[in-house]
Amino acid sequence: MTDTDAQYAADDGTRITDEVIASFAGAKDERFRELMRSLVRHAHAFVRETGLTEREWHEAIAFLRACGDITTDTRQEFILLSDVLGISMQTIAVNHPTRANATESTVFGPFFVDDAPRIDSGGDMSGGAVGEPCWVEGTVTDVDGRPVPDARLDVWEADADGKYDVQYDDGRLAGRAHLFTDSGGRYAFWGLTPTPYPIPHDGPVGVLLAAADRSPMRASHLHFMVTAPGFRRLVTHIFVDGDEYLDRDSVFGVKSSLVTEFARRDSGDPTPDGRVVDGTWARARFDIVLMPESC
């Protein structure tokens, strides 16, 4: 046996790892080099630790291809995969640590759409989507309690049937809008009382969840994205207090600070803006605190 043969025979699996890591030494972008070396190190360690078989490797490749095949402009299966593995929330935790009294961030989700229609304060963002009307109000301030005027709030949610507008085939635009805070940092709008719904589970991510005996259900929530000059962009939800899925949200997005009371009102109870509601409605308050951009 030659010295080379002896070296390969004694290899514990780290030789190839070292060679691949070294292959990125010439990368001009330092951050790219750091990310790829770390990715290789952890991925190779996973293969060694689990004793990954060739069949399992082929199944993993087929799974990733299936994620790509089902992805469209309105459905991002790789975001869903990241969400159900907790990678999305882990990335948020790294990039948006909780500081001072600022509102916490949570997952963006796959159903945001640019250029949602603008509504005035007190307007209706439901756009005809089915569900119980809900009045949502609050303020946007900085960490010192000063109001943030003209902050933009993008809001979007599923209807009572558990679907976002983009999940329908008729091109409807509903359950989403944007609005701005007034000079006192106040905002208000009519939406729908959030209800639980399943993430899309008719594709490879659904197969993964079924194999893990995990539910695809998300806790009831309403999405917010808040932007204002001089402040960090905030992507968050509010969740319905008492919802049965708060402790088993399929994408691990629930944070206790974001659980909000949605107070039920009876038909005929006066609304904040004098609107006449035929049936029950709900009311929620969500005060938002933005971090300065420099943090």
Secondary structure as GFF3:
##gff-version 3
##sequence-region A 1 295
A	DSSP	alpha_helix	3	9	.	.	.	ID=ss1
A	DSSP	alpha_helix	14	22	.	.	.	ID=ss2
A	DSSP	alpha_helix	30	50	.	.	.	ID=ss3
A	DSSP	alpha_helix	54	70	.	.	.	ID=ss4
A	DSSP	alpha_helix	77	84	.	.	.	ID=ss5
A	DSSP	alpha_helix	87	95	.	.	.	ID=ss6
A	DSSP	beta_strand	123	124	.	.	.	ID=ss7
A	DSSP	beta_strand	133	142	.	.	.	ID=ss8
A	DSSP	beta_strand	152	156	.	.	.	ID=ss9
A	DSSP	three_ten_helix	165	167	.	.	.	ID=ss10
A	DSSP	beta_strand	176	180	.	.	.	ID=ss11
A	DSSP	beta_strand	186	192	.	.	.	ID=ss12
A	DSSP	beta_strand	197	198	.	.	.	ID=ss13
A	DSSP	alpha_helix	204	211	.	.	.	ID=ss14
A	DSSP	beta_strand	217	218	.	.	.	ID=ss15
A	DSSP	beta_strand	221	227	.	.	.	ID=ss16
A	DSSP	beta_strand	234	240	.	.	.	ID=ss17
A	DSSP	three_ten_helix	256	258	.	.	.	ID=ss18
A	DSSP	beta_strand	259	260	.	.	.	ID=ss19
A	DSSP	beta_strand	263	265	.	.	.	ID=ss20
A	DSSP	beta_strand	281	285	.	.	.	ID=ss21
A	DSSP	beta_strand	288	290	.	.	.	ID=ss22
###
